[in-house]
Amino acid sequence: MKEKKLLEFIMPLQVENHLIIRCKRDVIILLLETIQSISQSDLLRTRKNSCKNSRTSGIMYIISSRMKRFFYCRKDGGITSIAFPFSFTEDQYRIQFVDSLTRQEMTPQLTSSLISLLNDCVFDFDHYNPDDIESQDLSEIDISNPSSKVWAIMQELILYDAGYLRYDIDSEQEDKDRHPLNHLDINFDNASTFKLGLHSEIYIEELQNIVDNSTNTRYFEQ
């Protein structure tokens, strides 16, 4: 069984500002802003695995075991989580994310370039054809070419499964069984999103265990 790693950070404003997710572009920008912030770890005050069964806010986590996920504890008491497609290593000085296809380190410069492509609409995210992207042989990409590396990584980000999950405590819109106070929102697209109601509040450690395939499976109540 792969060793589980858990790292905890103070969530910077540049990440917190991107926690509203409505489409895949939003997911990718949140992912890239998170990686950029963590890679510049001197800008963050790290904490030592203080994950508890209690409500926290303004904290983000990296979890790596059989899954690779970021968790974001929001100020409203909810939690947002997405998967990430890169490997990472750590030492006492820094955390390094690496793309396995291009063997490219996800440096602040590279993540900034990808974010600029998305923000400047150079890439038409709403009209790409997934079949065209999947039909390309990415192994033929010249990974010595910086431009090719950026495009190859963008392709990966477009196609990767974000595994979007959001835990909400929503007193304003609570409506008994239609919109429970405590619930999970699964997926972000309007055509595929759905809610799972919860009988009580859950905390970060429990949510991490729910999505971790190396822990015991949870059951629905009948």
PyRosetta script that sets phi, psi and omega in degrees:
from pyrosetta import init, pose_from_sequence

init()
pose = pose_from_sequence("MKEKKLLEFIMPLQVENHLIIRCKRDVIILLLETIQSISQSDLLRTRKNSCKNSRTSGIMYIISSRMKRFFYCRKDGGITSIAFPFSFTEDQYRIQFVDSLTRQEMTPQLTSSLISLLNDCVFDFDHYNPDDIESQDLSEIDISNPSSKVWAIMQELILYDAGYLRYDIDSEQEDKDRHPLNHLDINFDNASTFKLGLHSEIYIEELQNIVDNSTNTRYFEQ")
pose.set_psi(1, 134.1)
pose.set_omega(1, -178.8)
pose.set_phi(2, -67.6)
pose.set_psi(2, 136.4)
pose.set_omega(2, 179.2)
pose.set_phi(3, -63.7)
pose.set_psi(3, 136.8)
pose.set_omega(3, -179.8)
pose.set_phi(4, -86.5)
pose.set_psi(4, 130.0)
pose.set_omega(4, 176.0)
pose.set_phi(5, -112.3)
pose.set_psi(5, 138.1)
pose.set_omega(5, 176.4)
pose.set_phi(6, -135.4)
pose.set_psi(6, 120.0)
pose.set_omega(6, 178.3)
pose.set_phi(7, -121.5)
pose.set_psi(7, 143.4)
pose.set_omega(7, -173.4)
pose.set_phi(8, -128.4)
pose.set_psi(8, 137.0)
pose.set_omega(8, -175.7)
pose.set_phi(9, -138.0)
pose.set_psi(9, 152.7)
pose.set_omega(9, 165.6)
pose.set_phi(10, -68.1)
pose.set_psi(10, 131.4)
pose.set_omega(10, -176.6)
pose.set_phi(11, -81.8)
pose.set_psi(11, 118.6)
pose.set_omega(11, 179.9)
pose.set_phi(12, -75.6)
pose.set_psi(12, 160.5)
pose.set_omega(12, -176.8)
pose.set_phi(13, -60.9)
pose.set_psi(13, -35.6)
pose.set_omega(13, -177.1)
pose.set_phi(14, -65.6)
pose.set_psi(14, -24.2)
pose.set_omega(14, 173.7)
pose.set_phi(15, -84.4)
pose.set_psi(15, -46.8)
pose.set_omega(15, -178.2)
pose.set_phi(16, -56.5)
pose.set_psi(16, -33.5)
pose.set_omega(16, -178.9)
pose.set_phi(17, -69.9)
pose.set_psi(17, -9.7)
pose.set_omega(17, -176.6)
pose.set_phi(18, -115.3)
pose.set_psi(18, 22.6)
pose.set_omega(18, -176.9)
pose.set_phi(19, -84.3)
pose.set_psi(19, -8.0)
pose.set_omega(19, 174.4)
pose.set_phi(20, -84.6)
pose.set_psi(20, 114.8)
pose.set_omega(20, -173.8)
pose.set_phi(21, -113.0)
pose.set_psi(21, 121.0)
pose.set_omega(21, 177.2)
pose.set_phi(22, -123.0)
pose.set_psi(22, -15.8)
pose.set_omega(22, -178.0)
pose.set_phi(23, -157.3)
pose.set_psi(23, 173.7)
pose.set_omega(23, -176.8)
pose.set_phi(24, -64.0)
pose.set_psi(24, -34.0)
pose.set_omega(24, 176.4)
pose.set_phi(25, -56.6)
pose.set_psi(25, -43.1)
pose.set_omega(25, 179.6)
pose.set_phi(26, -61.8)
pose.set_psi(26, -40.5)
pose.set_omega(26, 179.1)
pose.set_phi(27, -61.7)
pose.set_psi(27, -46.1)
pose.set_omega(27, -176.9)
pose.set_phi(28, -65.5)
pose.set_psi(28, -41.4)
pose.set_omega(28, 178.9)
pose.set_phi(29, -64.7)
pose.set_psi(29, -41.9)
pose.set_omega(29, 176.2)
pose.set_phi(30, -60.0)
pose.set_psi(30, -45.0)
pose.set_omega(30, 178.1)
pose.set_phi(31, -57.9)
pose.set_psi(31, -48.4)
pose.set_omega(31, -177.1)
pose.set_phi(32, -68.7)
pose.set_psi(32, -39.3)
pose.set_omega(32, 177.1)
pose.set_phi(33, -64.0)
pose.set_psi(33, -37.0)
pose.set_omega(33, 178.4)
pose.set_phi(34, -65.3)
pose.set_psi(34, -48.0)
pose.set_omega(34, 179.7)
pose.set_phi(35, -61.7)
pose.set_psi(35, -42.3)
pose.set_omega(35, 179.3)
pose.set_phi(36, -61.9)
pose.set_psi(36, -42.8)
pose.set_omega(36, -179.1)
pose.set_phi(37, -66.0)
pose.set_psi(37, -44.2)
pose.set_omega(37, -177.9)
pose.set_phi(38, -68.9)
pose.set_psi(38, -36.5)
pose.set_omega(38, 179.1)
pose.set_phi(39, -64.3)
pose.set_psi(39, -28.0)
pose.set_omega(39, 175.2)
pose.set_phi(40, -96.6)
pose.set_psi(40, 59.1)
pose.set_omega(40, -168.8)
pose.set_phi(41, -65.3)
pose.set_psi(41, -15.8)
pose.set_omega(41, 176.7)
pose.set_phi(42, -68.9)
pose.set_psi(42, -15.6)
pose.set_omega(42, 178.9)
pose.set_phi(43, -87.6)
pose.set_psi(43, -6.3)
pose.set_omega(43, -175.1)
pose.set_phi(44, -118.1)
pose.set_psi(44, 142.2)
pose.set_omega(44, 171.2)
pose.set_phi(45, -91.3)
pose.set_psi(45, 113.9)
pose.set_omega(45, -177.3)
pose.set_phi(46, -84.6)
pose.set_psi(46, 156.8)
pose.set_omega(46, 178.2)
pose.set_phi(47, -123.7)
pose.set_psi(47, 160.3)
pose.set_omega(47, -173.1)
pose.set_phi(48, -106.0)
pose.set_psi(48, 84.1)
pose.set_omega(48, 170.8)
pose.set_phi(49, 45.4)
pose.set_psi(49, 53.5)
pose.set_omega(49, -179.3)
pose.set_phi(50, -92.0)
pose.set_psi(50, 25.8)
pose.set_omega(50, -178.8)
pose.set_phi(51, -62.3)
pose.set_psi(51, 119.7)
pose.set_omega(51, -176.4)
pose.set_phi(52, -129.4)
pose.set_psi(52, 166.3)
pose.set_omega(52, 172.8)
pose.set_phi(53, -82.5)
pose.set_psi(53, 65.1)
pose.set_omega(53, 177.4)
pose.set_phi(54, -153.5)
pose.set_psi(54, 162.5)
pose.set_omega(54, -177.7)
pose.set_phi(55, -75.9)
pose.set_psi(55, 132.0)
pose.set_omega(55, 174.9)
pose.set_phi(56, -127.5)
pose.set_psi(56, 161.4)
pose.set_omega(56, 177.0)
pose.set_phi(57, -145.8)
pose.set_psi(57, 156.5)
pose.set_omega(57, 179.3)
pose.set_phi(58, 69.8)
pose.set_psi(58, 22.2)
pose.set_omega(58, -179.1)
pose.set_phi(59, -120.8)
pose.set_psi(59, 144.4)
pose.set_omega(59, 171.8)
pose.set_phi(60, -129.0)
pose.set_psi(60, 150.5)
pose.set_omega(60, -175.0)
pose.set_phi(61, -126.3)
pose.set_psi(61, 148.3)
pose.set_omega(61, 163.6)
pose.set_phi(62, -107.1)
pose.set_psi(62, 128.8)
pose.set_omega(62, 173.5)
pose.set_phi(63, -119.8)
pose.set_psi(63, 129.6)
pose.set_omega(63, 176.8)
pose.set_phi(64, -136.4)
pose.set_psi(64, 117.3)
pose.set_omega(64, 172.5)
pose.set_phi(65, -147.5)
pose.set_psi(65, -117.4)
pose.set_omega(65, 167.6)
pose.set_phi(66, -73.7)
pose.set_psi(66, -22.8)
pose.set_omega(66, 174.8)
pose.set_phi(67, -106.3)
pose.set_psi(67, 161.0)
pose.set_omega(67, 172.3)
pose.set_phi(68, -131.2)
pose.set_psi(68, 110.7)
pose.set_omega(68, -173.0)
pose.set_phi(69, -140.7)
pose.set_psi(69, 150.3)
pose.set_omega(69, 164.5)
pose.set_phi(70, -102.2)
pose.set_psi(70, 141.3)
pose.set_omega(70, 173.3)
pose.set_phi(71, -123.3)
pose.set_psi(71, 137.1)
pose.set_omega(71, -178.1)
pose.set_phi(72, -125.0)
pose.set_psi(72, 115.9)
pose.set_omega(72, 177.7)
pose.set_phi(73, -88.3)
pose.set_psi(73, 109.9)
pose.set_omega(73, -173.0)
pose.set_phi(74, -83.3)
pose.set_psi(74, 162.8)
pose.set_omega(74, -178.3)
pose.set_phi(75, -68.1)
pose.set_psi(75, -22.1)
pose.set_omega(75, 179.6)
pose.set_phi(76, -83.2)
pose.set_psi(76, 4.7)
pose.set_omega(76, 179.4)
pose.set_phi(77, 93.4)
pose.set_psi(77, -10.7)
pose.set_omega(77, 178.5)
pose.set_phi(78, -83.7)
pose.set_psi(78, 175.9)
pose.set_omega(78, -177.8)
pose.set_phi(79, -137.5)
pose.set_psi(79, 132.9)
pose.set_omega(79, 174.2)
pose.set_phi(80, -112.1)
pose.set_psi(80, 142.3)
pose.set_omega(80, 179.6)
pose.set_phi(81, -141.6)
pose.set_psi(81, 138.6)
pose.set_omega(81, 173.0)
pose.set_phi(82, -135.8)
pose.set_psi(82, 153.3)
pose.set_omega(82, 172.7)
pose.set_phi(83, -80.4)
pose.set_psi(83, 160.8)
pose.set_omega(83, 173.0)
pose.set_phi(84, -132.3)
pose.set_psi(84, 144.5)
pose.set_omega(84, -170.3)
pose.set_phi(85, -93.9)
pose.set_psi(85, 5.0)
pose.set_omega(85, -173.5)
pose.set_phi(86, -106.0)
pose.set_psi(86, 155.8)
pose.set_omega(86, 171.1)
pose.set_phi(87, -85.1)
pose.set_psi(87, 160.6)
pose.set_omega(87, 176.0)
pose.set_phi(88, -147.0)
pose.set_psi(88, 152.4)
pose.set_omega(88, 175.7)
pose.set_phi(89, -129.0)
pose.set_psi(89, 158.8)
pose.set_omega(89, -179.9)
pose.set_phi(90, -140.8)
pose.set_psi(90, 150.2)
pose.set_omega(90, 167.1)
pose.set_phi(91, -139.8)
pose.set_psi(91, -169.0)
pose.set_omega(91, -175.1)
pose.set_phi(92, -72.0)
pose.set_psi(92, -10.7)
pose.set_omega(92, -176.0)
pose.set_phi(93, -106.1)
pose.set_psi(93, -34.4)
pose.set_omega(93, -173.1)
pose.set_phi(94, -158.9)
pose.set_psi(94, 165.8)
pose.set_omega(94, 172.6)
pose.set_phi(95, -116.4)
pose.set_psi(95, 133.4)
pose.set_omega(95, -175.4)
pose.set_phi(96, -121.6)
pose.set_psi(96, 123.6)
pose.set_omega(96, 173.8)
pose.set_phi(97, -98.7)
pose.set_psi(97, 138.0)
pose.set_omega(97, -177.3)
pose.set_phi(98, -133.4)
pose.set_psi(98, 135.0)
pose.set_omega(98, 174.1)
pose.set_phi(99, -83.1)
pose.set_psi(99, 125.8)
pose.set_omega(99, -173.0)
pose.set_phi(100, -72.2)
pose.set_psi(100, -30.9)
pose.set_omega(100, -178.9)
pose.set_phi(101, -68.7)
pose.set_psi(101, -52.1)
pose.set_omega(101, -175.6)
pose.set_phi(102, -92.3)
pose.set_psi(102, -9.2)
pose.set_omega(102, -175.4)
pose.set_phi(103, 58.9)
pose.set_psi(103, 29.1)
pose.set_omega(103, -176.5)
pose.set_phi(104, -95.7)
pose.set_psi(104, 129.9)
pose.set_omega(104, 172.8)
pose.set_phi(105, -69.2)
pose.set_psi(105, 137.6)
pose.set_omega(105, 178.8)
pose.set_phi(106, -83.6)
pose.set_psi(106, 76.7)
pose.set_omega(106, -177.9)
pose.set_phi(107, -74.3)
pose.set_psi(107, 162.0)
pose.set_omega(107, 174.5)
pose.set_phi(108, -56.2)
pose.set_psi(108, -33.5)
pose.set_omega(108, 179.4)
pose.set_phi(109, -67.3)
pose.set_psi(109, -42.5)
pose.set_omega(109, -179.7)
pose.set_phi(110, -68.7)
pose.set_psi(110, -44.9)
pose.set_omega(110, 179.5)
pose.set_phi(111, -63.6)
pose.set_psi(111, -36.0)
pose.set_omega(111, 176.3)
pose.set_phi(112, -63.1)
pose.set_psi(112, -40.0)
pose.set_omega(112, 178.8)
pose.set_phi(113, -63.3)
pose.set_psi(113, -42.0)
pose.set_omega(113, 179.8)
pose.set_phi(114, -67.0)
pose.set_psi(114, -41.5)
pose.set_omega(114, 178.7)
pose.set_phi(115, -64.0)
pose.set_psi(115, -40.1)
pose.set_omega(115, 179.0)
pose.set_phi(116, -63.1)
pose.set_psi(116, -39.8)
pose.set_omega(116, 177.4)
pose.set_phi(117, -59.6)
pose.set_psi(117, -41.4)
pose.set_omega(117, -179.6)
pose.set_phi(118, -71.6)
pose.set_psi(118, -45.4)
pose.set_omega(118, -176.9)
pose.set_phi(119, -70.1)
pose.set_psi(119, -33.0)
pose.set_omega(119, -177.6)
pose.set_phi(120, -86.9)
pose.set_psi(120, 0.8)
pose.set_omega(120, 178.9)
pose.set_phi(121, 59.1)
pose.set_psi(121, 26.2)
pose.set_omega(121, 172.7)
pose.set_phi(122, -63.3)
pose.set_psi(122, -35.2)
pose.set_omega(122, 176.6)
pose.set_phi(123, -99.3)
pose.set_psi(123, 123.6)
pose.set_omega(123, -178.6)
pose.set_phi(124, -81.3)
pose.set_psi(124, 89.6)
pose.set_omega(124, -172.7)
pose.set_phi(125, -68.9)
pose.set_psi(125, -25.9)
pose.set_omega(125, -174.9)
pose.set_phi(126, -83.7)
pose.set_psi(126, -12.3)
pose.set_omega(126, -174.8)
pose.set_phi(127, -128.9)
pose.set_psi(127, 20.0)
pose.set_omega(127, 176.3)
pose.set_phi(128, -74.6)
pose.set_psi(128, 155.3)
pose.set_omega(128, 179.7)
pose.set_phi(129, -109.2)
pose.set_psi(129, 108.0)
pose.set_omega(129, -178.6)
pose.set_phi(130, -57.7)
pose.set_psi(130, -33.9)
pose.set_omega(130, -179.4)
pose.set_phi(131, -65.1)
pose.set_psi(131, -38.2)
pose.set_omega(131, 178.2)
pose.set_phi(132, -64.8)
pose.set_psi(132, -41.4)
pose.set_omega(132, -179.2)
pose.set_phi(133, -66.5)
pose.set_psi(133, -44.6)
pose.set_omega(133, -177.1)
pose.set_phi(134, -67.5)
pose.set_psi(134, -25.8)
pose.set_omega(134, -177.9)
pose.set_phi(135, -78.1)
pose.set_psi(135, -13.4)
pose.set_omega(135, 180.0)
pose.set_phi(136, -79.2)
pose.set_psi(136, 140.2)
pose.set_omega(136, 178.9)
pose.set_phi(137, -86.3)
pose.set_psi(137, 98.5)
pose.set_omega(137, -176.4)
pose.set_phi(138, -67.8)
pose.set_psi(138, -18.3)
pose.set_omega(138, 178.7)
pose.set_phi(139, -68.8)
pose.set_psi(139, -17.4)
pose.set_omega(139, -179.8)
pose.set_phi(140, -88.1)
pose.set_psi(140, -2.6)
pose.set_omega(140, -179.5)
pose.set_phi(141, -67.9)
pose.set_psi(141, 135.2)
pose.set_omega(141, 177.4)
pose.set_phi(142, -75.8)
pose.set_psi(142, 95.7)
pose.set_omega(142, -173.9)
pose.set_phi(143, -74.5)
pose.set_psi(143, -4.0)
pose.set_omega(143, 173.6)
pose.set_phi(144, -82.8)
pose.set_psi(144, -11.5)
pose.set_omega(144, -179.6)
pose.set_phi(145, -92.5)
pose.set_psi(145, 116.5)
pose.set_omega(145, -177.7)
pose.set_phi(146, -56.1)
pose.set_psi(146, -40.2)
pose.set_omega(146, 179.7)
pose.set_phi(147, -64.2)
pose.set_psi(147, -39.5)
pose.set_omega(147, 178.3)
pose.set_phi(148, -65.3)
pose.set_psi(148, -36.9)
pose.set_omega(148, 178.2)
pose.set_phi(149, -62.5)
pose.set_psi(149, -44.6)
pose.set_omega(149, -179.6)
pose.set_phi(150, -61.2)
pose.set_psi(150, -44.7)
pose.set_omega(150, -178.5)
pose.set_phi(151, -67.1)
pose.set_psi(151, -40.0)
pose.set_omega(151, 179.4)
pose.set_phi(152, -62.5)
pose.set_psi(152, -42.2)
pose.set_omega(152, 179.4)
pose.set_phi(153, -68.3)
pose.set_psi(153, -38.4)
pose.set_omega(153, 177.1)
pose.set_phi(154, -61.5)
pose.set_psi(154, -40.5)
pose.set_omega(154, 177.0)
pose.set_phi(155, -59.1)
pose.set_psi(155, -45.5)
pose.set_omega(155, 178.1)
pose.set_phi(156, -58.5)
pose.set_psi(156, -44.0)
pose.set_omega(156, -177.5)
pose.set_phi(157, -67.0)
pose.set_psi(157, -35.3)
pose.set_omega(157, 177.9)
pose.set_phi(158, -63.8)
pose.set_psi(158, -39.1)
pose.set_omega(158, -171.5)
pose.set_phi(159, -95.3)
pose.set_psi(159, -12.9)
pose.set_omega(159, -173.4)
pose.set_phi(160, -73.6)
pose.set_psi(160, 152.0)
pose.set_omega(160, 179.9)
pose.set_phi(161, -82.9)
pose.set_psi(161, 111.3)
pose.set_omega(161, -174.7)
pose.set_phi(162, -74.0)
pose.set_psi(162, -20.6)
pose.set_omega(162, 179.0)
pose.set_phi(163, 56.3)
pose.set_psi(163, 40.7)
pose.set_omega(163, -173.5)
pose.set_phi(164, -62.2)
pose.set_psi(164, 132.9)
pose.set_omega(164, 179.6)
pose.set_phi(165, -144.3)
pose.set_psi(165, 135.0)
pose.set_omega(165, -178.8)
pose.set_phi(166, -137.1)
pose.set_psi(166, 124.3)
pose.set_omega(166, 174.3)
pose.set_phi(167, -99.2)
pose.set_psi(167, 128.1)
pose.set_omega(167, -177.2)
pose.set_phi(168, -122.4)
pose.set_psi(168, 144.8)
pose.set_omega(168, 165.1)
pose.set_phi(169, -115.6)
pose.set_psi(169, 97.9)
pose.set_omega(169, -166.6)
pose.set_phi(170, -115.9)
pose.set_psi(170, 84.5)
pose.set_omega(170, -178.5)
pose.set_phi(171, -73.7)
pose.set_psi(171, -28.2)
pose.set_omega(171, -177.1)
pose.set_phi(172, -69.1)
pose.set_psi(172, -36.7)
pose.set_omega(172, -177.5)
pose.set_phi(173, -107.8)
pose.set_psi(173, 11.2)
pose.set_omega(173, -178.0)
pose.set_phi(174, -57.1)
pose.set_psi(174, 132.5)
pose.set_omega(174, -179.5)
pose.set_phi(175, -148.8)
pose.set_psi(175, 65.1)
pose.set_omega(175, 177.9)
pose.set_phi(176, 46.2)
pose.set_psi(176, -122.4)
pose.set_omega(176, -175.0)
pose.set_phi(177, -79.7)
pose.set_psi(177, -15.2)
pose.set_omega(177, 178.8)
pose.set_phi(178, -76.3)
pose.set_psi(178, -37.2)
pose.set_omega(178, -179.1)
pose.set_phi(179, -147.6)
pose.set_psi(179, 80.1)
pose.set_omega(179, -175.9)
pose.set_phi(180, -59.9)
pose.set_psi(180, 151.7)
pose.set_omega(180, 177.8)
pose.set_phi(181, -55.3)
pose.set_psi(181, -51.6)
pose.set_omega(181, 177.9)
pose.set_phi(182, -104.7)
pose.set_psi(182, 124.0)
pose.set_omega(182, -179.1)
pose.set_phi(183, -157.3)
pose.set_psi(183, 163.5)
pose.set_omega(183, 173.0)
pose.set_phi(184, -108.4)
pose.set_psi(184, 133.0)
pose.set_omega(184, 170.3)
pose.set_phi(185, -100.3)
pose.set_psi(185, 122.1)
pose.set_omega(185, -179.1)
pose.set_phi(186, -106.4)
pose.set_psi(186, 127.7)
pose.set_omega(186, -177.6)
pose.set_phi(187, 73.6)
pose.set_psi(187, 160.3)
pose.set_omega(187, -176.2)
pose.set_phi(188, -114.6)
pose.set_psi(188, -22.2)
pose.set_omega(188, -178.1)
pose.set_phi(189, -75.1)
pose.set_psi(189, 137.3)
pose.set_omega(189, -177.4)
pose.set_phi(190, -58.9)
pose.set_psi(190, -28.2)
pose.set_omega(190, -177.8)
pose.set_phi(191, -77.6)
pose.set_psi(191, -16.9)
pose.set_omega(191, -175.0)
pose.set_phi(192, -128.2)
pose.set_psi(192, -5.7)
pose.set_omega(192, -176.9)
pose.set_phi(193, -73.7)
pose.set_psi(193, 149.8)
pose.set_omega(193, 174.5)
pose.set_phi(194, -154.0)
pose.set_psi(194, 163.8)
pose.set_omega(194, -177.9)
pose.set_phi(195, -110.0)
pose.set_psi(195, 147.3)
pose.set_omega(195, 168.3)
pose.set_phi(196, -120.8)
pose.set_psi(196, 117.3)
pose.set_omega(196, -179.3)
pose.set_phi(197, -75.2)
pose.set_psi(197, 146.5)
pose.set_omega(197, 178.3)
pose.set_phi(198, -121.6)
pose.set_psi(198, 142.2)
pose.set_omega(198, -177.8)
pose.set_phi(199, -75.8)
pose.set_psi(199, -21.0)
pose.set_omega(199, -177.3)
pose.set_phi(200, -152.7)
pose.set_psi(200, 172.1)
pose.set_omega(200, 179.1)
pose.set_phi(201, -66.8)
pose.set_psi(201, 143.6)
pose.set_omega(201, 173.0)
pose.set_phi(202, -121.1)
pose.set_psi(202, 161.8)
pose.set_omega(202, -176.1)
pose.set_phi(203, -119.7)
pose.set_psi(203, 173.5)
pose.set_omega(203, -170.6)
pose.set_phi(204, -57.2)
pose.set_psi(204, -43.0)
pose.set_omega(204, -177.6)
pose.set_phi(205, -63.4)
pose.set_psi(205, -39.8)
pose.set_omega(205, 179.6)
pose.set_phi(206, -67.4)
pose.set_psi(206, -41.7)
pose.set_omega(206, 179.1)
pose.set_phi(207, -64.1)
pose.set_psi(207, -39.6)
pose.set_omega(207, 176.8)
pose.set_phi(208, -60.1)
pose.set_psi(208, -40.8)
pose.set_omega(208, 179.9)
pose.set_phi(209, -69.4)
pose.set_psi(209, -33.1)
pose.set_omega(209, 180.0)
pose.set_phi(210, -61.1)
pose.set_psi(210, -41.2)
pose.set_omega(210, -175.1)
pose.set_phi(211, -94.4)
pose.set_psi(211, -0.1)
pose.set_omega(211, -178.8)
pose.set_phi(212, -91.7)
pose.set_psi(212, 112.5)
pose.set_omega(212, -178.0)
pose.set_phi(213, -67.6)
pose.set_psi(213, -10.9)
pose.set_omega(213, 178.9)
pose.set_phi(214, -87.1)
pose.set_psi(214, -3.7)
pose.set_omega(214, 177.2)
pose.set_phi(215, -103.9)
pose.set_psi(215, 173.7)
pose.set_omega(215, 179.7)
pose.set_phi(216, -63.3)
pose.set_psi(216, 142.9)
pose.set_omega(216, 178.9)
pose.set_phi(217, -71.2)
pose.set_psi(217, 141.4)
pose.set_omega(217, 175.8)
pose.set_phi(218, -91.5)
pose.set_psi(218, 151.2)
pose.set_omega(218, -179.1)
pose.set_phi(219, -117.2)
pose.set_psi(219, 146.3)
pose.set_omega(219, 168.9)
pose.set_phi(220, -72.4)
pose.set_psi(220, 146.6)
pose.set_omega(220, 170.2)
pose.set_phi(221, -77.2)
pose.set_psi(221, 139.4)
pose.set_omega(221, 178.8)
pose.set_phi(222, -95.2)
pose.dump_pdb("model.pdb")
